[in-house]
């Protein structure tokens, strides 16, 4: 994959970050395709999503998808 972006989401505490991580982690295998891949990492209260893509259009789509998934998880979890 030629293009990459890292989305960092900082929370008030590690429990909140872990809740969001658990909520979106199940989507990794479901969303991965031929043009994009994603990886989740958490360091304390920060959740990072690394998106790798074959082209800029796929990268933008991946960023939009993962940002939306995190926003939904935050609303659902009250974070």
ZAMARGU-4260 file (C-alpha; in steps of 0.2 Angstrom, whole numbers, plus 5000, padded with zeros to 4 digits):
<rodrens>
0) 5000/5000/5000 | 5007/5017/4995 | 4997/5029/5005 | 4995/5030/5024 | 4986/5040/5037
5) 4986/5039/5056 | 4970/5045/5065 | 4973/5048/5084 | 4958/5049/5096 | 4963/5055/5113
10) 4951/5051/5128 | 4949/5057/5146 | 4955/5040/5152 | 4961/5023/5146 | 4944/5015/5150
15) 4935/5026/5138 | 4949/5022/5125 | 4947/5003/5128 | 4928/5004/5126 | 4930/5013/5109
20) 4944/5001/5104 | 4933/4986/5108 | 4918/4993/5099 | 4927/4996/5082 | 4940/4982/5083
25) 4927/4970/5076 | 4926/4980/5060 | 4944/4977/5055 | 4941/4961/5046 | 4924/4966/5039
30) 4930/4982/5031 | 4947/4977/5024 | 4947/4976/5006 | 4959/4975/4991 | 4963/4994/4991
35) 4963/4998/5010 | 4969/4990/5026 | 4967/4997/5044 | 4976/4993/5061 | 4971/4998/5078
40) 4983/5003/5092 | 4980/5009/5109 | 4992/5018/5121 | 4984/5022/5137 | 4970/5035/5133
45) 4974/5037/5115 | 4967/5026/5101 | 4976/5026/5084 | 4970/5019/5068 | 4982/5017/5054
50) 4975/5017/5037 | 4985/5010/5022 | 4978/5012/5005 | 4983/5009/4987 | 4977/5026/4981
55) 4972/5043/4988 | 4953/5040/4984 | 4954/5024/4994 | 4963/5033/5008 | 4950/5046/5009
60) 4936/5033/5009 | 4945/5024/5023 | 4947/5039/5034 | 4929/5044/5032 | 4923/5026/5036
65) 4934/5025/5052 | 4930/5042/5058 | 4912/5038/5057 | 4913/5022/5066 | 4923/5030/5080
70) 4910/5044/5081 | 4896/5031/5082 | 4905/5021/5095 | 4908/5037/5105 | 4889/5042/5105
75) 4883/5024/5109 | 4896/5022/5123 | 4893/5040/5130 | 4911/5044/5128
</rodrens>
